[in-house]
Amino acid sequence: MKDASWDDLQLFFHVATGGGLSAAAARTGLSAPTIGRRMLALERVTGRSLFSRGPTGYLLAKDGQALLDRVRLMQDAARAISDWRGEVLTLPIVSTAADSWTSRFIADHLASVWTPKDSFRMCYKTCDTSVDFTYREAHIAIGHSRPESGNVAIRRSVQVAHAAYQAAGYDETNCNWISLGTDTAVTPADKWTFEQPDYWITSWTNTPHMLFYLIRGGAGRGVLPCFIGDQERRLVRAGPVIDELTYEMWIVAHDDERQRPEVRIVIDRLAALFADHEELFGGQRRSI
């Protein structure tokens, strides 16, 4: 019995309740000969005679009736699982938007923002440009500056510092630098390296994450947020905090959406997460 497929058991159900192959064929779209062969195969698998075959159709044998009772129980269980799965799809959604670095930090501390026990789903968007709340691109955005307009609610968060980093053991005489490309750089920190007139840039990339890996791999020095660089054991600072790159982080939500309980929960959790790591964000180094 353990080798009987669920598809064949469902086909058996149609034959048993329909009274024959023709009725099962009409319900399933399979041909009567195909269904007949599969019922013979099912009898071989179960080692039981499931039907009494006659000119009037397929009548259930004693073992067939016993199997039908069990298949009905299996259908009830499958239906309950389907209903349970459907409940997940009705849960409300909270979408967040943050830059590549902050998105990575949130993912590394996900249990502080969301758990499987929460009665809502999450959508995590990485967005290195501003978020348009008019079109509900996100319910919550983590911004680099205070919004000057719009129907939004804002909450001041932590200060975010930046510094130059290099791989541990990097040759101090090596003057190579790594940068984001000029076509993808958005923030002042993105642009800082290539705006220095005397820096020798030998590598550049189009994504922040690749920038991180290139620095860690020893391709050169590069600028990172301190909350990223100071957490990586294979990196060391290549200089002090670059003061002009420090900015205040803001948690922004559409004023209508923030009234939703699940949105309020995520805002509060994000605020608490960032506050718990305020020293790390501000460039006051922690032991790792």
C-alpha positions as CSV (number, residue, x, y, z in Angstrom):
1,M,0.0,0.0,0.0
2,K,2.9,2.3,0.7
3,D,3.7,2.5,-3.1
4,A,0.2,3.5,-4.1
5,S,0.3,7.1,-5.5
6,W,-2.1,9.7,-4.4
7,D,-3.1,10.3,-8.0
8,D,-4.1,6.7,-8.4
9,L,-6.1,6.8,-5.1
10,Q,-8.0,9.9,-6.3
11,L,-8.7,8.1,-9.6
12,F,-9.9,5.1,-7.6
13,F,-12.3,7.4,-5.8
14,H,-13.8,8.6,-9.0
15,V,-14.3,5.0,-10.3
16,A,-15.7,3.9,-7.0
17,T,-18.2,6.8,-6.5
18,G,-19.1,7.0,-10.2
19,G,-19.8,3.3,-10.6
20,G,-17.4,2.6,-13.5
21,L,-14.7,3.7,-15.9
22,S,-17.0,5.9,-18.1
23,A,-18.0,8.1,-15.2
24,A,-14.4,8.4,-14.0
25,A,-13.3,9.3,-17.6
26,A,-15.9,12.1,-17.8
27,R,-14.7,13.5,-14.5
28,T,-11.0,13.3,-15.1
29,G,-10.6,13.6,-18.9
30,L,-8.6,10.4,-19.0
31,S,-9.7,7.6,-21.4
32,A,-11.5,4.6,-20.0
33,P,-8.8,2.1,-21.0
34,T,-6.1,4.2,-19.3
35,I,-8.2,4.3,-16.1
36,G,-8.8,0.6,-16.3
37,R,-5.1,-0.2,-16.6
38,R,-4.3,2.1,-13.6
39,M,-7.0,0.4,-11.5
40,L,-5.4,-3.0,-12.3
41,A,-2.1,-1.6,-11.3
42,L,-3.5,-0.3,-8.1
43,E,-4.9,-3.7,-7.2
44,R,-1.5,-5.2,-7.8
45,V,0.2,-2.6,-5.6
46,T,-2.3,-3.1,-2.8
47,G,-2.6,-6.9,-3.2
48,R,-6.4,-6.6,-2.9
49,S,-9.3,-7.1,-5.3
50,L,-11.0,-3.7,-5.2
51,F,-13.8,-4.2,-7.7
52,S,-16.3,-6.8,-9.0
53,R,-16.3,-6.1,-12.7
54,G,-19.5,-6.8,-14.6
55,P,-21.6,-5.6,-17.5
56,T,-23.3,-3.0,-15.3
57,G,-20.0,-1.4,-14.3
58,Y,-17.4,-1.6,-11.5
59,L,-18.9,-2.6,-8.2
60,L,-16.9,-2.2,-5.0
61,A,-15.6,-5.4,-3.5
62,K,-15.3,-5.6,0.3
63,D,-11.6,-4.5,0.2
64,G,-12.6,-1.7,-2.2
65,Q,-15.1,-0.3,0.2
66,A,-12.4,-0.4,3.0
67,L,-10.0,1.5,0.7
68,L,-12.7,4.0,-0.2
69,D,-13.3,4.8,3.5
70,R,-9.6,5.4,3.9
71,V,-9.3,7.6,0.8
72,R,-12.2,9.7,2.1
73,L,-10.2,10.3,5.3
74,M,-7.2,11.2,3.2
75,Q,-9.2,13.7,1.2
76,D,-10.4,15.3,4.4
77,A,-6.9,15.7,5.6
78,A,-5.7,17.0,2.2
79,R,-8.5,19.5,2.2
80,A,-7.6,20.7,5.7
81,I,-4.0,21.2,4.6
82,S,-5.2,23.2,1.6
83,D,-7.4,25.3,3.8
84,W,-4.6,25.9,6.2
85,R,-2.3,26.9,3.4
86,G,-4.9,29.2,2.0
87,E,-5.1,31.0,5.3
88,V,-1.5,32.1,4.9
89,L,-2.3,33.8,1.7
90,T,-4.9,36.0,3.4
91,L,-2.5,37.4,6.0
92,P,-1.7,41.1,5.6
93,I,1.6,42.2,4.1
94,V,4.1,44.7,5.4
95,S,6.7,45.9,2.8
96,T,9.9,47.6,3.7
97,A,12.4,49.4,1.5
98,A,16.0,50.1,2.5
99,D,19.3,50.5,0.8
100,S,21.6,47.6,0.1
101,W,23.6,47.9,3.3
102,T,20.6,48.3,5.6
103,S,18.7,45.5,3.9
104,R,21.7,43.2,4.6
105,F,21.7,44.3,8.3
106,I,18.0,43.6,8.6
107,A,18.4,40.2,7.1
108,D,21.2,39.4,9.5
109,H,18.9,40.4,12.4
110,L,15.7,39.1,11.0
111,A,14.4,37.6,14.2
112,S,14.2,41.1,15.7
113,V,11.9,42.2,12.9
114,W,9.7,39.2,12.0
115,T,9.2,35.6,13.2
116,P,7.0,32.8,11.7
117,K,4.6,33.3,14.6
118,D,3.6,36.8,13.4
119,S,0.2,37.1,11.9
120,F,1.4,39.0,8.8
121,R,3.8,38.5,5.9
122,M,6.8,40.5,5.0
123,C,8.1,41.9,1.7
124,Y,11.7,43.1,1.8
125,K,12.7,45.5,-1.0
126,T,16.2,46.8,-1.6
127,C,16.0,50.3,-3.0
128,D,19.1,52.6,-3.2
129,T,17.0,55.5,-4.4
130,S,14.1,57.3,-2.8
131,V,10.7,55.6,-2.3
132,D,7.5,57.0,-3.8
133,F,4.8,56.6,-1.1
134,T,2.2,58.0,-3.4
135,Y,2.1,54.7,-5.3
136,R,2.7,52.6,-2.2
137,E,6.1,51.3,-3.4
138,A,6.6,50.3,0.3
139,H,4.7,50.7,3.5
140,I,7.9,51.5,5.4
141,A,11.2,53.0,4.1
142,I,14.5,53.5,5.8
143,G,15.8,56.8,4.5
144,H,19.1,58.8,4.5
145,S,17.4,62.1,5.0
146,R,14.2,63.6,6.5
147,P,11.4,63.8,3.9
148,E,10.5,67.4,3.1
149,S,7.0,66.7,1.9
150,G,4.4,64.0,1.4
151,N,1.7,62.4,3.5
152,V,4.2,60.5,5.7
153,A,5.0,59.9,9.3
154,I,8.7,60.0,10.3
155,R,10.8,58.7,13.1
156,R,14.4,59.8,13.7
157,S,16.7,56.8,14.2
158,V,20.5,56.5,14.5
159,Q,23.4,58.2,13.0
160,V,25.2,56.2,10.3
161,A,29.0,56.7,10.0
162,H,31.4,55.6,7.2
163,A,35.1,54.8,7.0
164,A,37.6,53.3,4.6
165,Y,38.3,49.6,5.1
166,Q,40.8,47.1,3.8
167,A,41.4,43.4,4.2
168,A,43.2,42.3,7.3
169,G,46.8,41.9,6.5
170,Y,46.5,44.2,3.5
171,D,49.9,45.6,2.3
172,E,50.0,49.2,3.6
173,T,52.2,50.2,0.7
174,N,49.5,49.2,-1.8
175,C,47.6,52.4,-2.8
176,N,44.8,50.7,-4.8
177,W,41.2,51.8,-4.2
178,I,37.8,50.3,-5.1
179,S,34.7,52.2,-5.8
180,L,31.2,51.9,-7.1
181,G,31.0,53.0,-10.8
182,T,30.0,56.6,-11.5
183,D,26.8,55.3,-13.3
184,T,25.5,53.5,-10.2
185,A,26.7,55.7,-7.4
186,V,23.8,57.4,-5.6
187,T,24.8,58.5,-2.1
188,P,27.7,60.8,-1.0
189,A,29.3,57.7,0.4
190,D,29.0,55.9,-3.0
191,K,30.7,58.9,-4.7
192,W,33.3,59.7,-2.2
193,T,36.2,57.5,-3.4
194,F,36.1,58.6,-7.1
195,E,35.7,62.3,-6.0
196,Q,39.1,62.2,-4.3
197,P,41.5,63.6,-6.9
198,D,44.6,61.7,-5.9
199,Y,43.1,58.2,-5.3
200,W,44.3,55.4,-7.6
201,I,41.1,53.4,-8.4
202,T,42.0,50.1,-9.9
203,S,38.7,48.3,-9.5
204,W,35.0,49.3,-9.5
205,T,31.7,47.5,-9.5
206,N,28.0,48.2,-10.0
207,T,26.7,46.8,-6.7
208,P,27.4,47.6,-3.0
209,H,27.6,43.9,-2.1
210,M,30.3,43.3,-4.7
211,L,32.2,46.3,-3.4
212,F,32.2,44.6,0.0
213,Y,33.5,41.3,-1.4
214,L,36.2,43.1,-3.4
215,I,37.5,44.9,-0.4
216,R,37.4,41.8,1.7
217,G,39.2,39.9,-1.1
218,G,42.1,42.3,-1.0
219,A,41.5,44.2,-4.3
220,G,42.0,47.5,-2.5
221,R,40.6,49.9,0.0
222,G,37.0,51.2,-0.1
223,V,34.4,53.0,1.8
224,L,31.8,51.1,3.8
225,P,29.2,52.0,6.4
226,C,30.7,51.2,9.8
227,F,27.9,48.9,10.7
228,I,29.0,46.7,7.8
229,G,32.7,47.0,8.0
230,D,33.1,46.8,11.8
231,Q,31.2,43.5,11.9
232,E,33.5,41.7,9.5
233,R,36.4,40.0,11.1
234,R,38.4,40.0,7.9
235,L,38.3,43.8,7.5
236,V,40.1,46.5,9.4
237,R,39.7,50.3,9.1
238,A,42.1,52.1,6.8
239,G,41.4,55.4,8.3
240,P,39.2,57.4,10.7
241,V,35.4,58.0,10.4
242,I,34.8,60.2,7.4
243,D,32.7,62.9,9.1
244,E,31.2,64.4,6.0
245,L,29.6,61.1,5.1
246,T,27.7,60.7,8.4
247,Y,24.0,61.0,8.1
248,E,20.9,60.5,10.2
249,M,18.7,57.5,9.5
250,W,14.9,58.0,9.3
251,I,12.1,55.5,9.4
252,V,9.4,56.7,7.2
253,A,5.8,55.4,6.6
254,H,2.8,56.5,4.7
255,D,0.6,58.3,7.2
256,D,-2.4,56.1,6.3
257,E,-0.5,52.8,6.5
258,R,1.1,53.5,9.8
259,Q,-2.3,53.1,11.5
260,R,-2.3,49.4,10.6
261,P,-1.3,47.3,13.6
262,E,1.2,45.2,11.7
263,V,2.9,48.2,10.2
264,R,3.2,49.8,13.6
265,I,4.7,46.6,15.0
266,V,7.4,46.5,12.3
267,I,8.2,50.2,12.7
268,D,8.6,49.7,16.4
269,R,10.8,46.7,15.9
270,L,13.0,48.4,13.4
271,A,13.4,51.4,15.6
272,A,14.4,49.1,18.5
273,L,16.8,47.1,16.4
274,F,18.7,50.2,15.2
275,A,18.7,51.7,18.7
276,D,20.2,48.5,20.1
277,H,23.1,48.9,17.7
278,E,23.5,52.6,17.9
279,E,27.2,52.5,18.7
280,L,27.8,50.2,15.7
281,F,26.0,52.5,13.3
282,G,27.8,55.5,14.7
283,G,31.2,54.1,14.2
284,Q,32.0,53.5,17.9
285,R,33.6,50.2,17.4
286,R,32.4,47.1,19.2
287,S,34.3,43.9,19.8
288,I,33.4,41.2,17.4
